[in-house]
Amino acid sequence: MGWGYEKKEISKNVSYTLMTKTEQRVTKLLEMLRVHQRVDVKTTTKALEISEATARRLFAQLENDGDVIRVHGGVQLAPQLGHDYSFRISALHRSEEKTHIGTVVAGMVASHDRIFLDSGTTVLKLAEALSLRIQAGHLENLVVVTNSLTHIETLAKWCKVILIGGEIRIERRDVCGPIAEKTLTIFHVDKAFLGADAINLESGFMTTDERTATICELVIERADKVYVLADSEKFNKTSFLPYAPLNRIDTVFTDFGIAPEIVHTYTNAGAHIQIV
């Protein structure tokens, strides 16, 4: 499957317009905090190219949202965001790349498709792009099966969404466990779109816990086509558990940040990589 230069440029422009200037600043600031844990006003004004007054308003917004706490001269991450997996921090990390991947892949979904969307943050960008396509009249009669609580807000107003039952995980904003697994066995979908916490040459597609791995394994067995959406940072990483070998996924979509030698190595190992 190939994508022409013109389509890539159009999709990229669309992805950038989905974020306001304030959202871009919030994204960059949270990524800075993710690395450094604490930033001051001077560092923020220089990195974001904003005034001190704007920086302080941004600090106040994040404090009201519960993402940071004020310290002398700046802010630091709120304690609850120090968990191994924070959905919001993960969603904002490399947001432009994730948004672009989601926007392009949304073009693969056709009217009348029955699809599965997992609870990954790059798949969330796909859900947002699908919502825009439906509202624009480019997509109709879509049915989405999902374990993601976030997709209810994004898609349920615009198409049929089937949320499988199960135990709620607040930190991942999804459901999992025996009830979720049993419910999945009654569905068959045309296309499944999954995320990955890591993609490893030996272990394949990996995730952080056994419940997420089981969900992915069940979905793979019940989909005609399976796609993974993962930004280029996920390659050559490891996580806790594998859920599929490299050759089991029909296509993995990633961004142009991936090195050519990585594409060559993983392709030779059986992966099907599409750069978008």
C-alpha positions in Angstrom: 0.0 0.0 0.0 1.5 3.3 -1.0 0.8 6.9 -0.1 1.6 9.7 -2.5 3.5 12.8 -1.5 0.5 15.1 -1.9 -1.7 13.0 0.4 1.0 12.9 3.1 1.3 16.7 3.0 -2.5 17.2 3.2 -2.8 14.7 6.1 0.1 16.3 7.9 -1.5 19.8 7.6 -4.8 18.4 8.9 -3.1 16.8 11.9 -1.5 20.1 12.9 -4.8 22.0 12.8 -6.3 19.7 15.4 -4.2 21.3 18.1 -4.6 24.9 19.2 -1.7 27.1 20.1 -2.5 26.6 23.8 -2.7 22.8 23.4 0.7 22.9 21.7 2.2 24.8 24.6 0.6 22.5 27.1 2.0 19.5 25.2 5.5 20.8 25.1 5.5 21.9 28.8 4.2 18.5 30.0 6.9 16.8 27.9 9.5 19.1 29.5 8.1 18.1 32.9 8.1 14.5 32.0 11.9 14.7 31.4 12.9 17.2 34.1 10.1 16.8 36.7 10.4 20.6 37.5 10.7 23.8 35.3 10.9 27.5 36.2 9.4 30.5 34.5 12.6 31.5 32.7 13.1 28.0 31.1 9.5 27.9 30.1 9.5 31.4 28.4 12.6 30.5 26.5 11.5 27.0 25.4 7.9 28.1 24.4 8.9 31.5 23.2 6.2 33.2 25.4 6.2 36.0 27.9 6.4 35.5 31.6 2.8 36.5 32.0 1.8 33.8 29.5 4.0 31.3 31.2 2.3 32.0 34.6 -1.2 31.7 33.1 -0.1 28.3 31.6 1.1 27.2 35.0 -2.2 28.3 36.6 -4.2 26.3 33.9 -2.2 23.1 34.5 -2.5 23.6 38.3 -6.3 23.9 38.0 -6.3 20.8 35.9 -4.4 18.9 38.6 -1.4 18.2 36.4 1.2 20.3 38.3 1.8 21.9 41.7 3.3 25.4 42.1 6.8 25.6 43.6 9.0 28.7 44.1 9.6 30.2 40.6 7.9 27.4 38.6 6.0 24.2 38.7 6.6 20.5 39.1 4.6 17.4 38.1 1.7 16.6 40.5 2.5 13.4 42.5 -0.4 11.4 40.9 1.3 11.8 37.5 4.3 10.0 38.6 2.8 6.5 37.9 4.4 4.2 35.3 1.5 4.8 33.0 -0.3 8.2 32.9 -2.8 8.4 30.1 -2.7 12.1 29.7 1.1 12.4 29.7 1.3 9.5 27.3 -1.3 11.1 25.0 0.6 14.4 24.9 4.0 12.8 24.3 4.9 13.1 20.6 1.3 14.3 20.0 2.0 15.7 16.5 3.4 12.3 15.3 0.5 10.4 16.8 -2.1 12.8 15.4 -0.6 12.5 11.9 -0.6 8.7 12.1 -4.2 8.6 13.3 -5.3 11.1 10.6 -3.7 9.1 7.7 -4.9 5.7 9.0 -8.5 7.0 9.4 -8.5 7.0 5.6 -8.4 3.2 5.6 -11.7 2.9 7.4 -14.7 2.5 5.0 -18.4 3.1 5.5 -20.1 0.0 7.0 -16.9 -1.3 8.5 -17.0 -3.1 11.9 -13.8 -2.2 13.7 -12.0 -2.6 17.0 -10.1 0.3 18.6 -8.0 -0.4 21.6 -7.2 2.1 24.4 -3.8 3.2 23.2 -3.1 6.9 22.9 -2.1 6.8 19.2 -5.4 4.9 18.5 -7.1 7.7 20.3 -5.9 10.0 17.6 -7.4 7.6 15.0 -10.7 7.8 16.9 -10.6 11.6 16.8 -9.9 11.6 13.0 -12.7 9.1 12.4 -15.1 11.4 14.3 -14.1 14.3 12.0 -14.6 12.1 8.9 -18.1 11.1 10.1 -19.1 14.7 10.8 -17.9 15.7 7.4 -20.1 13.1 5.8 -17.2 11.0 4.5 -18.0 7.9 6.6 -21.3 6.3 7.6 -22.7 3.3 9.4 -19.5 2.6 11.2 -19.6 0.2 14.2 -16.8 0.5 16.8 -16.1 -2.2 19.4 -13.7 -1.0 22.1 -12.4 -1.4 25.6 -11.6 2.3 25.8 -13.6 4.7 28.0 -12.2 7.6 26.1 -13.7 6.6 22.8 -17.2 7.0 24.3 -16.6 10.7 24.4 -15.0 10.9 21.0 -17.2 8.6 18.9 -20.5 7.6 20.6 -22.3 10.7 19.4 -21.4 10.0 15.8 -21.6 6.2 15.3 -22.5 3.0 17.1 -20.0 2.2 19.8 -20.0 -1.1 21.7 -18.1 -0.8 25.0 -17.2 -4.3 26.3 -17.7 -4.8 30.0 -15.1 -5.5 32.6 -12.9 -4.0 35.4 -12.2 -0.3 34.9 -8.6 0.9 35.0 -8.6 4.6 35.7 -4.9 5.0 34.8 -5.4 3.6 31.3 -9.0 4.8 30.9 -10.2 1.3 29.7 -11.7 -1.9 30.8 -10.1 -5.3 31.1 -10.3 -8.7 32.9 -12.3 -11.9 32.5 -15.6 -10.2 31.7 -14.0 -8.1 29.0 -12.2 -11.1 27.6 -15.4 -13.2 27.5 -17.3 -10.4 25.8 -14.7 -10.1 23.1 -15.2 -13.7 22.0 -18.7 -13.0 20.6 -17.5 -10.4 18.1 -15.8 -10.6 14.7 -14.5 -7.4 13.1 -13.3 -6.3 9.7 -10.3 -4.4 11.0 -8.6 -4.0 14.4 -6.4 -1.1 15.4 -4.0 -1.7 18.3 -1.3 0.3 20.0 2.0 -1.0 21.4 4.2 0.0 24.3 7.2 -1.4 22.6 8.2 -3.2 19.4 11.1 -5.5 19.7 13.0 -7.5 17.1 13.0 -10.7 19.1 9.7 -10.4 21.1 7.5 -8.6 18.6 4.7 -6.3 19.7 4.7 -5.7 23.5 2.7 -4.2 26.2 2.9 -3.4 29.9 0.7 -6.0 31.6 -0.9 -9.4 31.1 -4.5 -8.1 30.9 -3.7 -5.8 28.0 -1.8 -8.5 26.3 -4.7 -10.9 26.6 -7.1 -8.3 25.1 -4.8 -7.8 22.1 -4.4 -11.6 21.6 -8.2 -12.2 21.6 -8.8 -9.3 19.2 -6.1 -10.5 16.7 -7.8 -13.9 16.5 -11.2 -12.2 15.7 -10.2 -9.7 13.1 -9.8 -10.0 9.3 -7.0 -7.4 9.3 -4.9 -6.2 12.2 -3.0 -2.9 12.3 -0.7 -1.4 14.9 -0.3 2.3 15.3 3.0 3.2 16.9 5.3 6.2 16.8 8.9 5.6 15.8 10.2 5.8 19.4 8.5 2.4 20.2 11.0 0.5 18.0 14.0 -1.3 19.6 12.3 -1.0 23.0 11.1 -3.7 25.4 8.1 -3.9 27.7 6.7 -6.5 30.0 4.9 -9.0 27.7 4.6 -9.7 24.0 1.2 -10.0 22.4 2.1 -10.8 18.8 5.1 -11.7 16.7 6.2 -9.3 14.1 4.7 -11.2 11.2 1.3 -11.6 12.8 0.3 -7.9 12.3 -0.8 -7.0 8.7 0.8 -3.5 8.9 2.4 -1.3 11.5 2.0 2.4 10.8 4.7 4.7 12.1 6.2 8.2 11.5 9.1 9.4 9.5 11.3 9.6 12.6 12.1 5.9 12.1 15.7 5.2 10.8 16.0 3.5 7.4 18.2 0.7 9.0 15.5 -0.1 11.5 12.9 -0.4 8.8 15.3 -2.7 6.8 16.0 -4.9 9.9 12.4 -5.3 11.0 11.2 -5.9 7.5 13.7 -8.7 7.0 12.4 -10.1 10.3 8.8 -10.3 9.0 7.3 -6.9 9.9 5.2 -4.9 7.4 6.0 -1.3 8.1 4.2 1.7 6.5 5.7 5.1 7.1 3.1 7.9 7.1 
